[in-house]
Amino acid sequence: MILGAMLLLVMVTSCREESDAVQNYAFNDGLAFEEAKESYAGKFKVMWKALDQNYGIWDYERSLGLDWDAVYDEFLPKYEALDKRDDVTDDELRKLLEETLAPLHDGHFAAQMENHQTGGSVLVVPGNTRDQQRDDYEAKENTTHYLSAYLPTQYGGTGDQILEYKDADTQFTGIFMTVYKTPGIGYQWAKAHVNDPALEDYQKHALQAFVKDFDNLYNQLINGLDMETGILMYDELLAANQHLEIPGLIPSDAFGNYAVSAKYALFKNNIAYFFFSGFYLTPYLDDEYFKAIFGGKDAVTQLLALTVRQAWKAWFDKVQELHASGQLKGVIIDVRNNGGGMLNDFQYVLGSMLPSGGFEVSFSRFKRGLGRYDYSPLSPFKVKTLETAHETITEPIIMLGNCGSVSMAEMTTLGCQQLPNGMLIGKRTHGGLCSLTTDPSVYYQNYSGIIGERGKTPVYLYIPHMTTLTKEGQILEGVGLTPDIEVDFDVTLYKSTGRDTQLERALQYCTTGQ
């Protein structure tokens, strides 16, 4: 009976191939990916095994009912079935991959799988798929942070509730409007020179065509042209007119991964509001970063970059001034639809209102072996706070969040909710607090991180290298932070009047304390 039981155990587990060899996923060697090059089943095995060894929250997934071994047994035959065909479409592969990975809760995790039959590839992000099923997803898609209903006419609005305002935008929209509106460069320069007597006729005609095409693109953009198409048309327009040597034509990707939009507004009753689209403030606010990234850029690009610093500084200075004079009623930090970014940014946002010396925001742990539950002990996770002399803010600090608030937006909100004067208003956040890295060498330190190389290896996995837990020991992946005051974003009201129900609830709390 004992022998029979042992044989049965071998039969049950033999479908999941084991090996004493440690696969070198970090450096993408042939041993790890060879079978995956021409086999869907091979790709699945690489993905399953890599996650089995490197995914950092298996204890959490187990508590939610996920049996990873059962996933292998259920899905391997489905990928093997694809290997028997020669007509597997990208859409079919994507749907199978989505079904395979749907149970995983990590909010950052992403997987790309090559379709060797078509030459294409499919990308699946389970957290984004889960967001699309939320009842506030449509509201998130319509949250655009326009303040026109509250801005006075001098700032292009229709209201009277904002006393001071400053914005900055190094994303495509900001670049386009800079090139379109700034006197002496770009569109305005071309428009002023179309009849320059010093130019040849062919040059005048070329400038006229450029002005006409730019006007056409502007009209299409304000009438709803999708951003991806607009960027493509803009870059094509610039490339086609390089020979005209029009000054100040900033390419759409001039700010790369650090492109950001920021807005400071001082509302009546002395409530300071700050919105920023991503945690990419450090390149603009740190002098060394600024010099390294923008120092070699043209003057127009540098001036546009400086507007981000000016918007943040206007907000920071006003918060400090009003608090010191006892007039500050509250601070609102808007991280709705904020996809996160740099950890160092914490010091410029919440950390600019906390004492210097750092802030313990959570606990963390790492993978410490290839076993599914090989984790390091928990350790306090401390983030940097601003060292420059500043006041510690005791008035209400409110984070505005929604299901598009991810990563550092959630980490900062988690810190804010721990303050006696801090809270979250809006909707539950995305649920992606675990930290990421793009450094492949981290794999050898933590047995987690990047697996494969995007667009090159048959399988690519983007796995967080550090697990974040609240001070109560909770993992919030796939769940997110619960608001202290839950408020729906009224899409109909926003579209018809520009009024923002979540922002107005935050203003009400700052004014009344309720």
ABEGO torsion letter per residue (X at the ends): XAAAAAAAAAAAAAABBBBABBBBAAAGBAAAAAAAAABAAAAAAAAAAAAAAABAAAAAAAAAGBBAAAAAAAAAAAAAAAAABAABBAAAAAAAAAAAAAABABAABBBBBBBAAAGBBBBBBAAAAAAAABAAAAAAAABAGBAAAABBAAAGBABAABABBBBBBABAAAAAAAAAABBGBEAAAAAAAAABAABBAAAAAAAAAAAAAAAAAAAAAAAGBBAAAAAAAAAAAAAAAAAAGBBGBBBAAAAEAABBBBBBBBBBGGBBBBBBABBAAAAAABAAAAAAAAAABBAAAAAAAAAAAAAAAAAAAAAAAAAAAGABAEBBBBABGBAEEBAAAAAABAAAABBBGEBBABBBBBBAEABAABBBBBBBBBBBBBABBBBBBABBBBBBBBAABBEAAAAAAAAAAABAABBBBEBBBAGBABBBBABAAAAAAAGBEBBEBBGABABBBBBBABBBBBAAGBBABGAEBBBABBBBBBAAAAAAAGBBAAAAAAAAAAAAGX
